[in-house]
């Protein structure tokens, strides 16, 4: 063992995927701690104020954990089907980013929606890239991608207009 490395700093047997899972776990713990600080002195909880986002977060975390375990199991079994491992890792990565973004969406809605937009565009790009391997479906995927971008731009425009128009509060 090198002199500047302790027994607690061993990297033997740790795959990049495991490190990515640990990074998402740490980030989610930090975001949950910030959420607790944000709602600590309030009478309402995030489950009351952002019920749908919290339910999506819980489902996302359950699926993320399941896919992560499946990925580690498939990797440990040393299957020859590398494409299955790649797909599982991509799904796990996408779900980890989505879980983090859902928490950011509660903490800072405008930044959360911005991150969600980037996540959706990157997800579409990955799906498009993988589907482009089959040239017969190129036109179908291209049209679908363009319609999704138009829909998404319309949603961003509507959200930006809704955020600039705050309702006037009147005092009785």
Secondary structure, DSSP 8 states (H G I E B T S, - for coil): --TT--GGG--TT--HHHHHHHHHHHHHHHHHHHHHHHHTTSSS-HHHHSHHHHHHHHHHHHHHHHHHHHHHHHHHTT-S-HHHHHHHHHHHHHHHHHHHHHHHHHH-HHHHHHHHHHHHHHHHHHHHHHHTTSGGGHHHHHHHHHHHHHHHHHHHHHHHHHHHS-------
